[in-house]
Structures are given as C-alpha cells and as structure tokens.
Amino acid sequence: MKMDDSLLEQCDSSWKDVLLPFAAQIKAIERDLLGKVSFPANDLVFRALAIPLIKVRVVIFGQDPYPTPGNAIGYAFAVPKDQKVPASLRNIFKEYCDDLGKTAAPSGDLSHWTQQGVLLLNRALTFSPDGAVSIDQWSPITDAIAQELGKRDVVAILWGNDAKSLKKYFRAEWVIESVHPSPLSAYRGFFGSKPFTRANEILARHSISCIDW
C-alpha cells in the first residue's frame, strides 16, 4: 500500500518504513474523523513527524492533544504563539526556568525546540470530543515510533503514566521520567526533576550536540 493518504503526506519521508505497516489503520482513522470535530486540524495531525527521523535527538511524549478549540497545533504540549498558556505548559515553563536559570519561557508554540530535533509527540495524535477516535487506535502507531527511536541515540523524556508505558523501548541510560506536569501531579515529582539539563547531560556524554532550550 502506498503512503498516499493525506495524513501520512504530512510526515517526512524518513518515517516511511515505520508508518507503512499502519497505512490501512491510519486511513481508517482518517475515515473516522471525516466530518467530525477533532483536534488538531487534520492538516496538523502528523506535524510532529515533519522532523526527519535522523535529526531527532530528544523525544517528549504527551498523552493526547488539548481539548480546547484552537490550542492543539500538532506538537505535544505546544499551543499557538500568543495563545494563553495551558496549566500543564505553565508548569513545564516553571521547571524550565528553575532548571536552566532562565527568567523567561520560550513561546508556547515550542517551534524553537522542534527545529533542533526535539520531537513533541502525543500518544494519541487526535482528540475527538465525541470519541470518534480513541487513544487505543493510535497507541500501536506511537508504540512503533517509540520502538524505532529506542534503537537510536535519542533521549526519551517521559512525563506521566501514558508516556512511561513507552519506557520499555528505550535503553535505561537514555530515559528521563517523572510524573505528568499537570497541576494534579506536578508537585509530586515533576518540579525539581531537571529534565532539560539532564537531557543535555545525556547528549553531551555521547558526543551529541546539546539542545538550546
């Protein structure tokens, strides 16, 4: 089956071997979303995978896209520039400033990170208010992506139980994990976890260029 589906066309061609076995499943998801309200917009569903596979240095896994209309832009945790920052991202930015000694956070669209090879990927790539597509439909696909990344020198930042379920695909020395940055859990171990400096320490140990967070 050719990768000619409109969703798959958003991906860099380097992901072809990873995604091709799921082409029929992705097409079925595309059909399920037809005419339905879902987030992000269809032309942003696979936006995160526009990064060439070989350029990925860090992956941060989220759970699913923001349910608030206008917030989800195809990158886990990110929102449009100048949009009000949601609570989880506010907590990420608080840890960002504390960890790195910064006085200001980056733009909420996080494009500065993605341009450096930080893959911001949700476990489910769409959110449907009516449940048209579930995380269970997406999980085999994002599992396969994680499995491929785990074969490479990629730091995996795993926040929360959904993300931690992917730990098995990565070598232990490449994993940084904590609770989710949600207000419900951030004070139970997310704050003070120093994911940004720890990620750069791992990269530096393996002679890989650090991220300019």
C-alpha positions as CSV (number, residue, x, y, z in Angstrom):
1,M,0.0,0.0,0.0
2,K,1.4,3.4,-1.0
3,M,1.8,6.2,1.6
4,D,-0.5,8.5,-0.4
5,D,-3.0,9.2,2.5
6,S,-3.4,12.9,3.2
7,L,-2.4,12.4,6.9
8,L,0.7,10.5,6.0
9,E,1.8,13.1,3.5
10,Q,2.5,15.4,6.4
11,C,5.4,13.2,7.5
12,D,9.0,13.4,6.4
13,S,9.7,10.5,4.0
14,S,12.2,9.1,6.5
15,W,9.3,7.8,8.6
16,K,8.0,5.7,5.8
17,D,9.3,2.3,7.0
18,V,7.9,2.9,10.5
19,L,4.5,4.0,9.4
20,L,3.9,2.0,6.2
21,P,2.7,-1.1,8.2
22,F,0.0,1.1,9.7
23,A,-1.2,2.7,6.5
24,A,-4.5,0.9,6.5
25,Q,-5.1,1.8,10.1
26,I,-4.2,5.4,9.6
27,K,-6.6,5.5,6.6
28,A,-9.3,4.1,8.8
29,I,-8.7,6.8,11.4
30,E,-8.9,9.4,8.6
31,R,-12.3,8.0,7.6
32,D,-13.5,8.0,11.2
33,L,-12.5,11.7,11.5
34,L,-14.2,12.7,8.3
35,G,-16.8,15.4,9.1
36,K,-16.2,15.2,12.8
37,V,-14.8,17.8,15.2
38,S,-11.3,16.8,16.3
39,F,-8.1,18.5,17.4
40,P,-5.7,19.4,16.0
41,A,-6.9,20.3,12.5
42,N,-6.5,17.4,10.0
43,D,-3.6,19.1,8.3
44,L,-1.6,19.2,11.6
45,V,-2.2,15.6,12.8
46,F,1.3,14.3,11.8
47,R,3.0,17.7,12.0
48,A,5.5,16.4,14.6
49,L,6.8,13.9,12.2
50,A,7.8,16.6,9.7
51,I,11.2,16.3,11.5
52,P,13.5,13.9,9.6
53,L,14.0,10.8,11.7
54,I,17.7,11.1,11.7
55,K,17.6,14.6,13.2
56,V,15.6,13.6,16.3
57,R,17.8,14.0,19.4
58,V,15.1,14.2,22.1
59,V,11.5,13.0,22.2
60,I,9.0,14.3,24.7
61,F,5.8,12.3,24.9
62,G,2.4,13.7,25.8
63,Q,-0.9,12.0,26.3
64,D,-3.3,13.5,23.7
65,P,-4.0,16.9,22.1
66,Y,-5.5,19.8,24.1
67,P,-9.3,19.5,24.0
68,T,-9.8,23.3,23.9
69,P,-10.6,24.5,20.4
70,G,-7.6,26.4,18.9
71,N,-5.0,25.1,21.3
72,A,-3.7,21.9,19.6
73,I,-1.2,22.5,16.9
74,G,0.3,19.1,16.3
75,Y,3.1,19.3,18.8
76,A,2.6,17.7,22.3
77,F,2.1,20.4,25.0
78,A,2.5,23.3,22.5
79,V,-0.1,26.0,21.7
80,P,-0.2,28.8,19.1
81,K,2.1,31.7,19.6
82,D,0.5,34.4,21.8
83,Q,-2.2,31.9,22.9
84,K,-2.9,31.7,26.7
85,V,-0.6,29.0,28.1
86,P,-2.5,26.0,29.5
87,A,-1.8,24.8,33.0
88,S,0.5,21.8,32.1
89,L,2.6,24.0,29.8
90,R,2.8,26.7,32.6
91,N,4.3,24.0,34.9
92,I,6.7,22.9,32.2
93,F,7.8,26.5,31.8
94,K,8.2,26.9,35.6
95,E,10.5,23.9,35.6
96,Y,12.3,25.2,32.5
97,C,13.1,28.5,34.3
98,D,14.1,26.8,37.5
99,D,16.2,24.1,35.8
100,L,18.0,26.3,33.4
101,G,18.2,29.5,35.4
102,K,16.1,31.4,32.9
103,T,14.0,34.4,33.7
104,A,11.5,33.9,30.8
105,A,10.0,31.0,29.0
106,P,10.0,30.4,25.2
107,S,7.0,30.9,23.0
108,G,4.2,28.4,23.7
109,D,4.4,27.1,20.2
110,L,7.7,25.4,21.1
111,S,8.9,25.6,17.5
112,H,12.4,26.6,18.8
113,W,12.7,23.1,20.2
114,T,11.3,21.2,17.3
115,Q,13.7,23.0,14.9
116,Q,16.6,21.5,16.9
117,G,15.3,17.9,16.7
118,V,13.0,17.8,19.7
119,L,10.1,15.6,18.8
120,L,6.9,16.6,20.7
121,L,4.6,13.6,20.2
122,N,1.4,12.7,21.9
123,R,0.4,9.1,22.5
124,A,-2.8,9.8,20.6
125,L,-2.4,12.2,17.7
126,T,-6.0,13.4,17.7
127,F,-8.7,14.3,20.3
128,S,-12.3,13.8,19.4
129,P,-14.9,15.3,21.8
130,D,-17.4,12.6,20.7
131,G,-14.8,9.8,21.0
132,A,-14.7,9.2,17.2
133,V,-11.1,8.1,17.5
134,S,-9.6,6.8,20.7
135,I,-6.1,6.6,22.1
136,D,-6.3,2.8,21.6
137,Q,-6.4,3.3,17.9
138,W,-3.3,5.5,18.0
139,S,-1.3,3.5,20.5
140,P,0.1,0.8,18.2
141,I,1.3,3.6,15.8
142,T,3.0,5.7,18.5
143,D,4.4,2.5,20.1
144,A,6.1,1.7,16.7
145,I,7.5,5.2,16.6
146,A,8.9,4.9,20.1
147,Q,10.4,1.5,19.3
148,E,12.2,3.0,16.3
149,L,13.5,5.9,18.3
150,G,14.7,3.5,21.0
151,K,17.1,1.9,18.5
152,R,18.7,5.3,18.0
153,D,20.6,7.7,20.2
154,V,17.5,9.6,21.3
155,V,16.8,10.9,24.8
156,A,13.2,9.9,25.9
157,I,11.5,12.3,28.3
158,L,8.5,10.5,29.7
159,W,6.0,12.5,31.8
160,G,3.1,10.6,33.3
161,N,2.0,7.0,33.1
162,D,0.9,7.1,29.5
163,A,4.4,8.2,28.5
164,K,6.1,5.8,30.9
165,S,4.4,2.9,29.2
166,L,7.0,3.5,26.4
167,K,10.0,3.2,28.7
168,K,10.5,-0.5,27.6
169,Y,11.5,0.7,24.1
170,F,14.5,2.8,25.3
171,R,17.8,2.0,26.9
172,A,17.7,3.0,30.6
173,E,20.5,5.5,30.3
174,W,18.6,7.4,27.7
175,V,15.4,7.8,29.7
176,I,14.3,10.7,31.9
177,E,10.9,10.1,33.6
178,S,8.7,11.8,36.2
179,V,5.1,12.4,36.9
180,H,3.0,14.5,34.5
181,P,3.3,18.3,34.6
182,S,-0.4,18.6,35.1
183,P,-1.5,20.6,38.2
184,L,-2.9,17.4,39.6
185,S,0.6,15.8,39.8
186,A,3.4,18.3,39.2
187,Y,4.1,18.8,42.9
188,R,4.7,15.0,43.3
189,G,8.0,15.0,41.4
190,F,7.8,17.0,38.2
191,F,9.1,20.1,39.8
192,G,12.8,19.7,40.5
193,S,13.2,16.8,38.1
194,K,15.5,19.0,35.8
195,P,14.6,17.3,32.5
196,F,16.2,19.9,30.3
197,T,19.7,19.9,31.9
198,R,19.6,16.1,32.3
199,A,18.7,15.6,28.6
200,N,21.7,17.8,27.6
201,E,23.9,15.8,30.0
202,I,23.0,12.6,28.3
203,L,23.6,14.1,24.8
204,A,26.9,15.5,25.9
205,R,28.1,12.2,27.3
206,H,27.5,10.6,23.9
207,S,29.2,13.5,22.0
208,I,25.9,14.7,20.6
209,S,25.1,18.4,20.3
210,C,23.0,19.7,23.2
211,I,19.6,21.4,22.8
212,D,19.5,25.2,23.2
213,W,16.3,25.1,25.2
